[in-house]
Amino acid sequence: MRRVPLRVLAFLLPALVAGCGGSAGDAAGEGGDPDPTERPAPNPLRNAYFGDLHVHTRFSMDAYIFDVRATPDDAYRYARGEPLVHPAGHTMQLRRPLDFQAVTDHGILLGVLPAMDDPDNPLYDVPLARELRELGPAEGFQRGLRAYRGGEFHEIDGSEANRSAWRRIVESAERHNDPGAFTTFIGYEYTTTAADQGNLHRNVIFRGSEAPEVPFTAMDSGNPEDLWAWLDGLRSEGVEALAIPHNSNGSNGHMFSLLTFGGDPLNAEYAETRMRNEPIVEVTQVKGTSEVHPLLSPNDEWADFEIMPHRISTTLYSEPRGSYVRTAYLDGLLLEETEGFNPFRFGMVGATDTHNAGGTPDEDDFHGKVGNRDATPQLRGSVPLDEPNEDGSPAYAQTYFHNWGAAGLTGAWAEDNTRDSIYDAFRRKETFATTGPRIQVRFFAGYDFDEGLADDPEMITKAYEQGVAMGGDLLADGDRAPKLLLWASGDPESAGLQRLQLVKGWVADGEAHEKLLDVACSDGGTPTGDPPRCPDNGAMVDLSDCSISEGLGAAELRAVFEDPEFDPGQRAVYYLRVLENPTCRWSTWDAIRAGVEPRADLQPTIQERAWSSPIWYRP
């Protein structure tokens, strides 16, 4: 066995900032924009860059209640590899820096809680502020939610706190943007819910240095369609931005509903507006993975992966139908077939949604999500409380934190590490998502791919020349069947790759169908059966120390595949999923370090994975 290494209102930013494209060193007074001549040359075949587009700091209401005091500057320094002190006092540090990041504090009540805690701020003496200061993270969070839902915050003028916090967020992103080395994006979270508490949250990411004077929030409108209209208005003024839906798993069926927010049937205008403003979707993060649900895809043996069954901030169950990305892809195909439009043509990304100002997506180095509320294994529910149950069995914290996962990251194929290049990848959906490891995936489709393309040194050049990349459309070419190029490269600091899979959705006889096919196997295996599956490669995990089998798994998997059931008259969607060998889940690591048995009702191991954005075949 071997151990896995631990691993417009538009305004231009004023000249007081160190200048567009300033480096992280500028914040420390090191001065000067990076010399463009010293940057790596752009790669026309594109590089894989990894980042986090969902990070909360002290300016988010909930993070501040969780005792998080770190600033956006702290968050960006952490993303570049510097240590960050957790609210509980211990130190967090990434083993490998990120390539890009966005601080996305909640736009609603932005900066209001820090202002309520500042004796020099008029909000300090608001009665609700005094009450919140007296409560701890758990009670304070619940009281804050009640105040928000009950409209108490609407009676408080937090506009100056909003503007001040937003200025600091924008300025921080400008300070730490280091073209060619580290990219920052100005961003925030639009936080809203459906009437029955379904999550409809989006992260808004701006392309460049221009941003609105204040963000559009649920205080302006709780209808995401109004957010899209606002983004369209910004775009007409030259301010480019997009929105990323997240935690659709907790939307109670609303994120990918077949009705509008107001309950009307979807139409072509809705689809065009949504896809113009939401080209990508966050498929994995701490609060669960939103690709697929076992009740929706019972023939997918790997569908029961890091399922967070509840709606956000509750223990109420979330309706799966309308909450998972794969089913949305199928619904979109059917709408396109029957109505002529598709509102669910998303690419995929991942993120952490950390509220600690720094994400920890590694299973063996997970520090939770919500400050002092889940700062210890006991609070996370992975280690028993000091007092057992009456029958002597282990007692665990009554919380849903044990359902959370250590995830995830966005991968983007871009020419260089700059805002324009990476944002363009978002727009064309040449993105992929991972649950934390730096797995790279590429996916192409074309009619003229040679059978030996997967072993060709010019593979990527020819794939771009002869086909379309992930995120694109492949138009019909008579009755010819396309060939699909699938490629995945494992993370050298994680487990080996076990299998490369193709997920297919299609429309036939007025219904949407799906199928999962193993396409490439590790350790000399060959997919067999219907649907084809790789043989078990024998990879094991020793739960006494989390060591894994030596010499099993692949560093790379690749294949050229032709769908044997392809019908040129059927609409179809394809995407790639790659699975690692099993490794210990974060909760098992917690238990081992505490010297206790892993919690019996939690999966002791997981299979980390990555997903490509789809390719859509259009007859």
C-alpha positions as CSV (number, residue, x, y, z in Angstrom):
1,M,0.0,0.0,0.0
2,R,1.1,3.6,-0.6
3,R,-0.1,6.7,1.1
4,V,-1.7,9.5,-1.0
5,P,0.5,12.6,-0.4
6,L,-1.3,15.0,1.9
7,R,-2.1,17.1,-0.1
8,V,-24.1,50.9,-15.8
9,L,-24.1,52.0,-13.5
10,A,-20.7,51.2,-14.8
11,F,-17.7,52.9,-13.2
12,L,-14.0,52.6,-13.9
13,L,-12.0,51.8,-10.8
14,P,-10.4,55.1,-9.7
15,A,-6.7,55.7,-10.1
16,L,-6.2,55.2,-6.3
17,V,-5.9,51.5,-7.1
18,A,-2.4,50.3,-8.1
19,G,-3.6,50.0,-11.7
20,C,-5.4,47.3,-13.7
21,G,-3.3,44.2,-13.7
22,G,-1.4,45.0,-10.5
23,S,0.4,42.1,-8.9
24,A,-0.1,40.7,-5.4
25,G,3.1,42.4,-4.5
26,D,1.5,45.7,-5.1
27,A,-0.6,45.3,-2.0
28,A,2.6,45.1,0.0
29,G,4.0,48.2,-1.7
30,E,6.3,46.4,-4.1
31,G,4.8,48.5,-6.9
32,G,4.6,48.3,-10.7
33,D,2.5,46.4,-13.2
34,P,4.1,43.2,-14.4
35,D,6.2,43.5,-17.5
36,P,4.2,41.9,-20.3
37,T,7.4,40.9,-22.0
38,E,8.2,38.6,-19.0
39,R,4.9,36.7,-19.1
40,P,4.8,33.2,-20.6
41,A,3.8,33.3,-24.3
42,P,0.2,32.4,-25.0
43,N,-0.4,28.8,-25.9
44,P,-2.7,28.5,-29.0
45,L,-3.5,24.9,-27.9
46,R,-4.5,26.2,-24.4
47,N,-3.3,25.3,-20.9
48,A,-5.4,24.0,-18.1
49,Y,-5.8,26.5,-15.3
50,F,-7.4,25.7,-11.9
51,G,-9.3,28.2,-9.7
52,D,-12.1,28.9,-7.3
53,L,-15.0,31.1,-8.3
54,H,-16.8,31.0,-5.0
55,V,-15.1,32.4,-1.9
56,H,-16.6,34.4,1.0
57,T,-14.8,36.7,3.4
58,R,-15.7,39.0,6.3
59,F,-18.0,41.1,4.1
60,S,-20.6,38.2,3.8
61,M,-23.2,38.4,6.6
62,D,-23.1,34.7,7.4
63,A,-19.3,34.5,7.3
64,Y,-18.9,37.4,9.7
65,I,-21.4,35.7,12.1
66,F,-19.2,32.5,11.8
67,D,-16.3,34.7,13.3
68,V,-14.5,35.0,9.9
69,R,-12.5,38.3,9.9
70,A,-10.3,37.6,6.9
71,T,-10.4,40.2,4.1
72,P,-10.4,39.8,0.3
73,D,-6.7,40.6,0.4
74,D,-6.2,37.7,2.8
75,A,-8.2,35.4,0.4
76,Y,-6.1,36.2,-2.6
77,R,-2.9,35.8,-0.7
78,Y,-4.1,32.4,0.5
79,A,-5.0,31.4,-3.1
80,R,-1.4,32.2,-4.1
81,G,0.0,29.9,-1.4
82,E,0.3,32.0,1.7
83,P,-1.0,30.8,5.1
84,L,-4.3,31.9,6.4
85,V,-5.4,31.7,10.1
86,H,-8.8,30.0,10.5
87,P,-11.3,31.7,12.9
88,A,-10.6,28.8,15.4
89,G,-6.9,29.8,15.5
90,H,-5.2,27.1,13.4
91,T,-3.5,27.7,10.1
92,M,-4.7,26.7,6.7
93,Q,-2.4,26.6,3.6
94,L,-2.8,25.3,0.1
95,R,-0.2,22.8,-0.9
96,R,-0.4,24.2,-4.5
97,P,-1.4,27.7,-5.3
98,L,-4.4,28.4,-7.5
99,D,-4.2,30.0,-11.0
100,F,-7.3,32.2,-10.5
101,Q,-9.9,33.1,-8.0
102,A,-12.9,35.3,-7.4
103,V,-14.0,36.6,-4.0
104,T,-17.8,36.4,-4.2
105,D,-19.2,37.8,-1.0
106,H,-23.0,37.9,-0.7
107,G,-24.3,41.0,-2.4
108,I,-27.2,41.2,0.0
109,L,-26.2,42.9,3.3
110,L,-22.7,43.3,1.9
111,G,-20.5,44.7,4.6
112,V,-23.4,45.3,7.0
113,L,-22.4,42.9,9.7
114,P,-18.8,44.3,10.0
115,A,-20.3,47.8,10.2
116,M,-22.6,46.6,13.0
117,D,-19.5,45.5,14.9
118,D,-17.7,48.8,14.4
119,P,-18.2,51.3,17.3
120,D,-17.4,54.1,14.9
121,N,-20.2,53.1,12.5
122,P,-23.8,54.4,13.0
123,L,-25.0,50.8,12.5
124,Y,-23.3,49.7,15.7
125,D,-26.2,51.0,17.9
126,V,-29.0,49.4,15.9
127,P,-30.8,47.0,18.4
128,L,-30.4,44.0,16.1
129,A,-26.6,44.7,16.0
130,R,-26.5,44.6,19.8
131,E,-28.4,41.3,19.8
132,L,-26.2,39.6,17.2
133,R,-23.0,40.6,19.0
134,E,-24.2,38.8,22.1
135,L,-24.9,35.5,20.3
136,G,-22.4,32.8,19.2
137,P,-21.9,31.5,15.6
138,A,-24.8,29.0,15.7
139,E,-27.4,31.1,17.4
140,G,-26.3,34.3,15.7
141,F,-26.6,32.7,12.3
142,Q,-30.1,31.5,13.0
143,R,-31.1,34.9,14.4
144,G,-29.6,36.6,11.3
145,L,-31.6,34.3,9.0
146,R,-34.8,35.1,10.9
147,A,-34.0,38.8,10.7
148,Y,-33.4,38.6,7.0
149,R,-36.5,36.5,6.2
150,G,-38.6,38.6,8.5
151,G,-37.6,41.9,6.8
152,E,-35.8,43.4,9.8
153,F,-32.7,44.1,7.7
154,H,-34.9,46.0,5.2
155,E,-35.5,48.6,7.9
156,I,-31.8,49.2,8.3
157,D,-30.1,51.6,5.9
158,G,-26.9,49.6,5.0
159,S,-26.3,51.4,1.7
160,E,-23.1,53.1,2.8
161,A,-21.8,49.8,4.2
162,N,-22.6,48.1,1.0
163,R,-20.8,50.7,-1.1
164,S,-17.7,50.7,1.1
165,A,-17.4,46.9,1.2
166,W,-17.9,46.6,-2.6
167,R,-15.2,49.2,-3.2
168,R,-12.8,47.3,-1.1
169,I,-13.7,44.0,-2.9
170,V,-13.1,45.6,-6.3
171,E,-9.9,47.3,-5.2
172,S,-8.6,44.0,-3.8
173,A,-9.2,42.2,-7.0
174,E,-7.4,44.9,-8.9
175,R,-4.4,44.8,-6.6
176,H,-3.9,41.1,-6.7
177,N,-4.5,40.5,-10.5
178,D,-1.1,39.5,-11.9
179,P,-1.5,38.7,-15.6
180,G,0.4,35.7,-16.6
181,A,0.8,34.4,-13.1
182,F,-2.5,34.8,-11.2
183,T,-5.8,36.0,-12.3
184,T,-8.5,37.6,-10.1
185,F,-12.1,38.3,-11.1
186,I,-14.4,40.9,-9.6
187,G,-17.4,39.1,-8.4
188,Y,-20.2,38.6,-5.8
189,E,-23.0,36.2,-5.0
190,Y,-26.6,37.0,-5.9
191,T,-28.4,35.2,-3.1
192,T,-32.1,34.5,-3.5
193,T,-34.6,31.6,-2.9
194,A,-37.8,30.3,-4.4
195,A,-41.0,30.7,-2.3
196,D,-40.6,27.3,-0.8
197,Q,-37.0,27.8,0.2
198,G,-35.4,26.4,-2.9
199,N,-31.9,27.7,-3.5
200,L,-31.6,30.0,-6.6
201,H,-28.2,31.5,-5.8
202,R,-25.8,32.7,-8.5
203,N,-22.2,33.9,-8.5
204,V,-21.7,37.0,-10.8
205,I,-18.3,37.2,-12.4
206,F,-17.1,40.3,-14.2
207,R,-14.7,40.1,-17.1
208,G,-12.5,43.1,-16.5
209,S,-11.9,46.1,-14.3
210,E,-15.3,47.7,-14.8
211,A,-18.0,47.0,-12.4
212,P,-21.3,48.5,-11.2
213,E,-21.4,51.0,-8.4
214,V,-23.3,48.4,-6.3
215,P,-24.3,44.8,-7.0
216,F,-27.8,43.8,-7.9
217,T,-29.2,41.8,-5.0
218,A,-32.3,40.1,-3.8
219,M,-33.1,43.5,-2.1
220,D,-33.6,44.7,-5.7
221,S,-35.5,41.6,-6.8
222,G,-35.6,38.0,-5.8
223,N,-36.3,36.9,-9.4
224,P,-33.2,35.7,-11.2
225,E,-34.7,36.7,-14.5
226,D,-34.4,40.3,-13.2
227,L,-30.7,39.7,-12.6
228,W,-30.3,38.6,-16.2
229,A,-32.0,41.8,-17.3
230,W,-29.6,43.8,-15.2
231,L,-26.7,41.9,-16.7
232,D,-28.0,42.6,-20.2
233,G,-28.2,46.3,-19.2
234,L,-24.6,46.3,-18.0
235,R,-23.5,44.6,-21.2
236,S,-25.2,47.3,-23.3
237,E,-23.0,49.8,-21.4
238,G,-19.9,47.8,-22.1
239,V,-19.6,46.0,-18.8
240,E,-19.4,42.3,-19.4
241,A,-20.4,39.7,-16.7
242,L,-22.0,36.3,-16.4
243,A,-23.8,34.4,-13.7
244,I,-23.1,30.9,-12.4
245,P,-25.9,29.0,-10.7
246,H,-24.8,26.9,-7.8
247,N,-26.1,24.3,-5.4
248,S,-28.9,23.4,-7.7
249,N,-29.0,20.2,-5.6
250,G,-30.6,22.3,-2.8
251,S,-33.0,24.2,-5.1
252,N,-36.0,21.9,-4.3
253,G,-36.6,21.4,-8.0
254,H,-36.5,25.1,-9.0
255,M,-33.0,25.7,-10.5
256,F,-33.9,23.8,-13.7
257,S,-37.6,24.1,-13.5
258,L,-39.7,23.9,-16.7
259,L,-41.5,27.0,-15.6
260,T,-40.4,30.6,-15.1
261,F,-39.9,32.2,-11.7
262,G,-43.5,33.5,-12.0
263,G,-44.9,30.1,-13.0
264,D,-45.3,30.6,-16.8
265,P,-44.1,28.1,-19.4
266,L,-40.6,28.5,-20.8
267,N,-40.1,30.1,-24.2
268,A,-37.4,30.9,-26.7
269,E,-36.8,34.4,-25.3
270,Y,-36.3,32.9,-21.8
271,A,-33.8,30.3,-23.2
272,E,-31.8,32.9,-25.1
273,T,-31.7,35.3,-22.2
274,R,-30.6,32.6,-19.7
275,M,-27.9,31.1,-21.9
276,R,-26.6,34.6,-22.7
277,N,-26.2,35.3,-19.0
278,E,-25.5,31.8,-17.5
279,P,-23.3,29.8,-19.8
280,I,-21.8,27.7,-17.0
281,V,-23.1,26.0,-13.9
282,E,-21.3,25.0,-10.7
283,V,-21.7,21.2,-10.4
284,T,-19.7,20.4,-7.3
285,Q,-18.8,22.2,-4.0
286,V,-18.8,21.8,-0.3
287,K,-22.6,21.6,-0.1
288,G,-22.8,18.6,-2.3
289,T,-22.5,17.5,-5.9
290,S,-25.2,18.4,-8.4
291,E,-24.4,16.2,-11.4
292,V,-26.8,13.4,-10.9
293,H,-29.0,11.8,-8.3
294,P,-29.6,8.0,-7.8
295,L,-33.4,8.5,-7.9
296,L,-33.1,10.2,-11.3
297,S,-30.4,8.0,-12.8
298,P,-30.8,4.5,-11.2
299,N,-28.6,2.8,-13.8
300,D,-25.6,5.0,-12.9
301,E,-23.7,3.0,-10.2
302,W,-21.7,6.1,-9.2
303,A,-24.7,8.5,-8.9
304,D,-24.8,8.3,-5.1
305,F,-21.8,10.6,-4.7
306,E,-21.6,13.3,-2.1
307,I,-25.3,13.9,-2.1
308,M,-26.4,16.7,0.1
309,P,-30.1,15.9,0.4
310,H,-31.3,19.1,2.1
311,R,-32.3,22.5,1.0
312,I,-29.8,25.2,1.9
313,S,-29.5,26.1,5.7
314,T,-32.3,23.7,6.6
315,T,-32.9,20.0,7.3
316,L,-35.8,19.9,4.8
317,Y,-35.3,17.6,1.9
318,S,-34.8,19.0,-1.5
319,E,-36.8,17.7,-4.5
320,P,-34.3,16.0,-6.9
321,R,-36.4,16.6,-10.1
322,G,-35.3,19.9,-11.5
323,S,-32.2,20.1,-9.2
324,Y,-29.5,18.1,-11.0
325,V,-27.5,19.0,-14.1
326,R,-27.8,15.8,-16.0
327,T,-31.5,15.8,-15.9
328,A,-31.5,19.4,-17.0
329,Y,-29.4,18.5,-20.0
330,L,-32.0,15.8,-20.9
331,D,-34.9,18.2,-20.4
332,G,-33.1,20.8,-22.6
333,L,-32.8,18.3,-25.4
334,L,-36.5,17.4,-25.2
335,L,-37.5,21.1,-25.2
336,E,-35.3,21.7,-28.2
337,E,-36.9,18.8,-30.0
338,T,-40.4,19.8,-29.2
339,E,-40.3,23.6,-28.8
340,G,-37.2,24.6,-30.7
341,F,-35.2,26.1,-27.7
342,N,-32.9,24.9,-25.0
343,P,-32.4,26.9,-21.8
344,F,-30.0,24.3,-20.2
345,R,-26.9,24.3,-22.4
346,F,-24.5,24.9,-19.5
347,G,-20.8,24.1,-19.3
348,M,-19.6,22.8,-16.0
349,V,-17.4,24.3,-13.3
350,G,-16.6,23.5,-9.6
351,A,-15.9,25.6,-6.5
352,T,-15.5,25.4,-2.8
353,D,-18.1,28.0,-1.5
354,T,-15.8,28.5,1.5
355,H,-16.9,30.9,4.1
356,N,-13.4,30.9,5.7
357,A,-11.8,33.1,3.0
358,G,-9.9,30.1,1.8
359,G,-11.1,26.8,0.4
360,T,-9.7,23.4,1.4
361,P,-10.8,20.9,-1.3
362,D,-8.4,18.1,-0.3
363,E,-10.0,15.3,1.6
364,D,-7.0,14.9,3.9
365,D,-6.8,18.6,4.7
366,F,-10.4,19.7,5.1
367,H,-11.1,22.6,7.4
368,G,-14.8,22.8,7.0
369,K,-16.7,25.7,5.5
370,V,-18.4,27.9,8.1
371,G,-15.8,29.3,10.5
372,N,-16.3,28.4,14.1
373,R,-19.5,26.5,13.4
374,D,-17.7,23.5,11.9
375,A,-14.1,24.2,13.0
376,T,-13.5,20.8,14.7
377,P,-14.3,17.2,13.8
378,Q,-16.8,17.0,16.6
379,L,-18.7,20.1,15.3
380,R,-18.5,18.6,11.8
381,G,-20.1,15.4,13.0
382,S,-17.3,13.2,11.9
383,V,-16.0,12.4,15.5
384,P,-18.2,11.4,18.5
385,L,-19.1,13.9,21.2
386,D,-17.6,13.4,24.6
387,E,-20.8,12.0,26.1
388,P,-22.2,8.8,24.4
389,N,-25.8,8.0,23.9
390,E,-27.7,6.3,26.7
391,D,-27.1,2.9,25.2
392,G,-23.4,3.5,25.1
393,S,-23.2,4.1,21.3
394,P,-21.3,7.1,19.9
395,A,-23.3,10.3,19.9
396,Y,-22.7,12.8,17.1
397,A,-23.5,16.5,16.7
398,Q,-27.0,17.1,15.5
399,T,-26.0,18.9,12.3
400,Y,-26.0,18.3,8.5
401,F,-22.3,19.2,8.2
402,H,-21.3,15.5,7.9
403,N,-23.1,15.5,4.5
404,W,-20.7,18.2,3.2
405,G,-17.8,17.3,0.8
406,A,-14.3,18.6,0.4
407,A,-14.8,20.1,-3.1
408,G,-14.2,21.5,-5.7
409,L,-12.3,23.4,-8.4
410,T,-12.9,24.9,-11.8
411,G,-10.6,24.0,-14.7
412,A,-10.4,26.3,-17.7
413,W,-8.6,25.7,-21.0
414,A,-7.1,29.1,-21.9
415,E,-4.3,30.5,-23.9
416,D,-2.7,32.2,-20.9
417,N,-3.4,33.1,-17.3
418,T,-5.2,36.4,-17.9
419,R,-8.7,37.7,-17.3
420,D,-9.6,37.9,-20.9
421,S,-8.4,34.4,-21.8
422,I,-9.9,32.6,-18.9
423,Y,-13.2,34.5,-19.1
424,D,-13.4,33.6,-22.8
425,A,-13.1,30.0,-21.8
426,F,-16.1,30.5,-19.5
427,R,-18.0,32.0,-22.4
428,R,-17.2,29.2,-24.8
429,K,-17.7,26.6,-22.0
430,E,-14.3,25.1,-22.5
431,T,-14.3,24.4,-18.8
432,F,-14.3,21.3,-16.5
433,A,-15.0,20.6,-12.9
434,T,-13.2,18.5,-10.3
435,T,-14.0,17.5,-6.8
436,G,-10.6,18.8,-5.7
437,P,-7.7,17.0,-7.4
438,R,-6.0,18.7,-10.3
439,I,-7.4,16.2,-12.8
440,Q,-7.3,17.5,-16.4
441,V,-9.9,16.5,-19.0
442,R,-10.3,17.3,-22.7
443,F,-13.2,16.3,-24.9
444,F,-13.6,16.8,-28.6
445,A,-16.0,15.5,-31.3
446,G,-15.5,15.4,-35.1
447,Y,-16.1,13.4,-38.2
448,D,-12.6,13.1,-39.5
449,F,-10.7,11.9,-36.4
450,D,-8.3,9.1,-37.2
451,E,-8.6,5.9,-35.1
452,G,-5.1,6.5,-34.0
453,L,-5.6,10.1,-32.9
454,A,-5.4,9.3,-29.2
455,D,-1.8,8.3,-29.7
456,D,-0.8,11.0,-32.1
457,P,1.7,13.6,-30.8
458,E,-0.3,16.2,-32.7
459,M,-3.6,15.0,-31.0
460,I,-4.7,18.4,-29.7
461,T,-3.7,20.3,-32.8
462,K,-5.7,18.0,-35.0
463,A,-8.6,17.8,-32.6
464,Y,-9.0,21.6,-32.8
465,E,-8.6,21.6,-36.6
466,Q,-10.9,18.7,-37.3
467,G,-13.6,19.0,-34.6
468,V,-15.2,20.9,-31.8
469,A,-14.1,21.2,-28.2
470,M,-16.2,20.7,-25.1
471,G,-18.9,23.3,-24.8
472,G,-19.6,23.4,-28.5
473,D,-22.1,22.2,-31.0
474,L,-21.4,19.4,-33.5
475,L,-23.7,19.8,-36.5
476,A,-24.9,16.8,-38.5
477,D,-22.8,15.8,-41.6
478,G,-25.2,13.6,-43.5
479,D,-25.5,10.2,-42.0
480,R,-21.9,10.2,-40.7
481,A,-21.3,9.2,-37.1
482,P,-18.9,11.4,-35.2
483,K,-15.9,10.2,-33.4
484,L,-15.3,11.4,-29.8
485,L,-11.9,12.1,-28.4
486,L,-11.8,11.6,-24.6
487,W,-8.6,12.4,-22.6
488,A,-7.9,12.7,-18.9
489,S,-4.7,13.2,-17.0
490,G,-4.5,12.4,-13.3
491,D,-3.3,14.5,-10.5
492,P,0.2,13.2,-9.5
493,E,-0.5,14.1,-5.9
494,S,-3.7,12.1,-5.8
495,A,-4.8,8.5,-6.6
496,G,-4.5,7.0,-10.0
497,L,-7.3,7.2,-12.5
498,Q,-9.6,4.2,-12.6
499,R,-12.0,4.7,-15.5
500,L,-12.9,7.1,-18.2
501,Q,-16.7,7.4,-18.8
502,L,-19.0,8.9,-21.5
503,V,-22.4,10.1,-20.4
504,K,-24.9,10.3,-23.3
505,G,-28.3,11.8,-23.4
506,W,-30.6,11.7,-26.4
507,V,-34.2,12.1,-27.6
508,A,-36.2,9.3,-29.2
509,D,-39.9,8.7,-29.7
510,G,-40.7,11.9,-27.8
511,E,-38.7,11.0,-24.7
512,A,-35.3,11.8,-23.3
513,H,-33.0,8.9,-22.5
514,E,-29.6,8.5,-20.9
515,K,-26.8,6.0,-20.9
516,L,-23.4,5.7,-19.1
517,L,-20.6,4.0,-20.9
518,D,-17.1,3.1,-19.7
519,V,-14.7,4.0,-22.5
520,A,-11.2,3.5,-21.2
521,C,-10.0,1.4,-18.2
522,S,-6.9,1.4,-16.1
523,D,-4.6,-1.5,-15.5
524,G,-5.1,-3.2,-18.8
525,G,-8.8,-3.6,-18.5
526,T,-11.3,-3.5,-21.4
527,P,-14.9,-2.3,-21.1
528,T,-17.4,-5.2,-21.7
529,G,-21.1,-5.7,-21.3
530,D,-24.1,-3.6,-22.2
531,P,-23.7,-0.9,-21.1
532,P,-19.9,-1.4,-21.2
533,R,-18.1,-1.4,-17.8
534,C,-14.5,-1.7,-16.8
535,P,-13.4,-4.7,-14.7
536,D,-12.6,-4.0,-11.1
537,N,-8.9,-3.1,-11.0
538,G,-8.6,-4.2,-7.3
539,A,-7.7,-0.8,-5.9
540,M,-8.2,-0.8,-2.1
541,V,-8.0,1.5,0.9
542,D,-6.6,0.6,4.3
543,L,-9.0,2.3,6.6
544,S,-6.5,2.1,9.5
545,D,-4.2,4.7,7.9
546,C,-5.9,5.7,4.5
547,S,-3.0,4.2,2.5
548,I,-4.0,2.9,-0.9
549,S,-3.0,0.1,-3.3
550,E,0.5,0.5,-4.8
551,G,0.8,0.5,-8.6
552,L,-2.9,0.5,-9.5
553,G,-4.6,3.2,-11.6
554,A,-3.5,5.1,-14.6
555,A,-1.7,8.4,-14.8
556,E,-3.6,9.1,-18.1
557,L,-6.5,7.6,-20.0
558,R,-7.4,8.4,-23.5
559,A,-9.6,7.0,-26.3
560,V,-11.2,7.7,-29.6
561,F,-14.8,6.4,-29.4
562,E,-17.6,6.0,-31.9
563,D,-21.1,5.7,-30.4
564,P,-22.4,2.3,-31.6
565,E,-26.0,3.5,-31.2
566,F,-25.6,6.8,-32.9
567,D,-28.6,7.9,-34.9
568,P,-28.0,11.0,-37.1
569,G,-31.6,12.0,-36.7
570,Q,-31.6,12.1,-32.9
571,R,-30.5,15.1,-30.8
572,A,-27.8,14.1,-28.3
573,V,-25.6,15.5,-25.6
574,Y,-22.3,13.9,-24.5
575,Y,-20.0,14.7,-21.7
576,L,-16.9,13.0,-20.1
577,R,-16.6,11.9,-16.5
578,V,-13.4,10.4,-15.0
579,L,-13.1,8.5,-11.7
580,E,-10.0,8.0,-9.5
581,N,-9.3,4.9,-7.5
582,P,-11.0,5.0,-4.1
583,T,-9.4,7.2,-1.3
584,C,-10.5,8.1,2.2
585,R,-13.2,10.6,2.7
586,W,-12.5,13.7,4.9
587,S,-14.6,12.3,7.7
588,T,-12.5,9.1,7.8
589,W,-9.3,11.2,8.0
590,D,-10.9,13.1,10.9
591,A,-11.7,9.8,12.7
592,I,-8.3,8.3,12.2
593,R,-6.6,11.4,13.5
594,A,-8.9,11.4,16.5
595,G,-8.2,7.7,17.1
596,V,-11.8,6.6,16.7
597,E,-13.7,4.4,14.3
598,P,-15.1,6.2,11.3
599,R,-18.8,7.0,11.6
600,A,-20.8,4.0,10.5
601,D,-23.5,5.8,8.5
602,L,-21.0,7.7,6.3
603,Q,-19.1,6.4,3.3
604,P,-15.5,5.8,4.5
605,T,-14.1,6.2,1.0
606,I,-15.0,8.2,-2.1
607,Q,-13.9,8.2,-5.7
608,E,-12.7,11.7,-6.6
609,R,-13.8,12.7,-10.1
610,A,-13.9,15.3,-12.8
611,W,-16.4,16.3,-15.5
612,S,-16.0,17.9,-18.9
613,S,-18.5,20.4,-20.3
614,P,-20.8,18.7,-22.9
615,I,-20.8,18.6,-26.6
616,W,-24.3,18.9,-28.2
617,Y,-25.0,17.0,-31.4
618,R,-27.6,18.8,-33.5
619,P,-29.3,17.0,-36.4
